[in-house]
Amino acid sequence: MEPIKTEIVVVGAGPGGYAAAFYAADLGKRVLLVERDERLGGVCLNRGCIPSKALLHATHVIDEAALSEARGVIFGKPKVKLDKLRQWKGSVIDKLAQGLDGLCSRRGVQRLHGRGHFEDSRTLRVETAEGQQFINYDKAIVAVGSKPAMPAAFDLGNRRIMTSTDALELEDIPGRLLVVGGGYIGMELGTVYARLGSEIVLVEALDHLLSGVDADLVRPVAKLAESLFKEIRVKTRVLRMATSGRKIKVAMEVNGAKREETYDRVLVSVGRTPSYEDLGLENTAVKIGANGFIECNDQQQTGDPAIYAIGDANGGALLAHRATKEARVAVEVIAGESSTIADVVIPAVVFTEPEIAWCGLTEREAKAGEVRVEIVKFPWGASGRALTLDHPEGLTKLILEPETERILGVGITGTGAGELIGEGVLAIEMGATARDLAESVHPHPTLSETLMECAEMFYGTATHAPPRKRPRNNGKEAAGGTPDKVRA
């Protein structure tokens, strides 16, 4: 085959990869998109974000039906047909994948199905079903994503030891399921299987769930998880696993005490690793950092002038929307524009019950950086809408700069938190103050009101909360005092 010449080759067609290819085509660039999977969309669409959220929604209905009995609306016991549930989940993925195919064609993006391998800094070899195809390019964007981590000690080649990818296939509903890892993947998929009827034991090596997330935001989630799961064990290390007939025998250490238990299945959710193996990066000037991810700067440029890296492949927060934004930055830099990911506000959402969402500066980061801030919280127990939804366990939290009253961070726990956090992102990006938010009329009764009333609480004027005493002098103590580093 004759080599293909193109301006930009994008390796990987996940949310970062296809966004980069589409945007580059919109700017008039010749683009070739290389993907080894049959469908576009990467892990997020096919084995991650979309199927997991579909299952969370489907199983959430089971919970709501049970809770409705207390409201006087009684349903019969649900019957779960796994084949039909899998079929519905697959139909959602198919529709989105077909949409991406159409967008790819309409933009004139050339596609190549196969595994890419860098021969050097300007040549990519792709192993296709028809044979080897060489691509000569001006710039390359690496967007190969990540995959679930599986420690060697747990990798027995037994399908009953699952990664998140396996768990989303819903082969069966195990009677007893051990979830190893209390991060967002373990919590989300543990919730799905618990609602379907599995007895869940979740273990976490640290002394708390959802490491790195604001403790105020985690607290309502941890409380509900305790009622949903059979048991949650922190400070617990899994030592080894072994096949025992059609079950998995697990040895673990719980608070220093060793024990051995048997489970029908085990879900290992202890993080993710980049998917650049056999990509040939060693044939380029791309550098791999100590954390195992590709090193790049705020313009997505790697150590090789011809190669850019976006999304999970370069580490950081492993979020699809971060990859999409980095895709635009990389394409704009290639096109000669001034663009950077620095100081861009990237929100995060954990789709637990209830959801957690945050953006900007967190209280923990403020303390670690000795940044003096004011913190104000509005409890959803005072929200009429939260009460009508029968979910008053939420919380809205603002992190404010005392002198300017500028909003530095927003955190939300509660039903639909992921839908609400966009307002927080906009507020921070626009440099809005608590006064701006407090004086922006929000519709009643809605959950969005909690953002407005949280800002009003800063001034002690929230309608549905007791007046809050504020320190005088813009957060400073009375005359002769010194300002707090962090004021709750």
Helices and strands as residue ranges (DSSP letters): E 4-11, H 15-26, E 31-35, H 42-47, H 49-67, G 68-71, H 82-107, E 110-113, E 115-120, E 123-128, E 131-142, E 146-148, G 152-154, E 161-162, H 164-167, E 176-180, H 184-196, E 199-203, H 215-228, E 231-233, E 236-244, E 247-254, E 257-263, E 265-268, E 272-274, G 281-283, E 307-309, G 311-314, H 320-334, E 348-350, E 355-360, H 363-368, E 373-379, G 380-382, H 384-388, E 395-400, E 407-414, H 417-429, H 434-438, H 449-458, H 472-475, E 486-487
